[in-house]
Amino acid sequence: MAIQLRCGYHHHQHHYHKPLLTSSFSSKISFSTSLTNKQRVTPRNVYALLFINPTTHRSSTNNRKTTLVNASSNTVSPFWDESWKPDEKTPAPSLSDIFWPSAGAFVAMASLGKMDQMLAPKGISMSIAPLGAVCAVLFATPSSPAARKYNTFVAQIGCAAIGVLAFSLLGPGWLARSSALAVSIAFMLYTRSTHPPAASLPILFIDGAKLHHLNFWYAFFPGATGCILVCLINAMLATVRQISRASF
């Protein structure tokens, strides 16, 4: 009888001192399963796995809240990543790469301003905000897809016409602006003519009362007409830049 009680006591004691899965050990398991084989254990990965998208549960052993990482998603994109920093792979621009695009933008906007003085009696302005964005695209990033002539003119004409049509059907207001912008983006994607400055043309027409009298002429003027002037200045600037390089 004593032997049976002693054995039962030792069995109960062994069961009582059986090591339990603690919260820290379970966190390590969850942390290890959240990293793929190709990921390195870096401080950034540790921070992302421990503080991004956590799930909280209550431990059954000590009734304490333990933060575990959701192991169902292996890719975590924290808010602060490399896209907030300058691109270190591209070399620093030279003085020439900074001067010529800036000079081209100055000449283009100055020419549009002189045209404004000539067209002032008719109440028409060429210095619209989207043309400033066009200058930034053509002069600063001439090799980008948005700077292609096809993208520029197809997007400018199409998005401007969409803005006039949205205003005619829906009138002024948030519904016309949002609908025109959505249709303009769909139009640029469908025609493969993505040109970001053109997306502002519909909103400019809907909110600009001085442009309403142009009606569908707005598709060609002042946006597309201004782009012709900017493209000509860009071509002249490229020629002058090549001559200056050959001379020096």
WOMO-V849587 format. One record per pair of residues at least 12 apart in sequence whose C-alpha atoms are under 6 Angstrom apart, sorted by sequence separation. I is the first residue (numbers start at 0). GAP is how many residues later the second one is. If there is no record, write none. Layout:
i=I gap=GAP
i=I gap=GAP
This chain:
i=54 gap=13
i=111 gap=14
i=165 gap=14
i=53 gap=15
i=111 gap=15
i=162 gap=17
i=158 gap=25
i=176 gap=26
i=104 gap=30
i=171 gap=34
i=33 gap=37
i=100 gap=38
i=154 gap=38
i=100 gap=39
i=162 gap=39
i=166 gap=39
i=33 gap=40
i=26 gap=41
i=159 gap=41
i=150 gap=42
i=155 gap=42
i=159 gap=42
i=150 gap=43
i=151 gap=43
i=154 gap=43
i=150 gap=44
i=145 gap=48
i=145 gap=49
i=160 gap=58
i=159 gap=59
i=156 gap=62
i=133 gap=63
i=132 gap=64
i=129 gap=67
i=155 gap=68
i=125 gap=96
i=107 gap=122
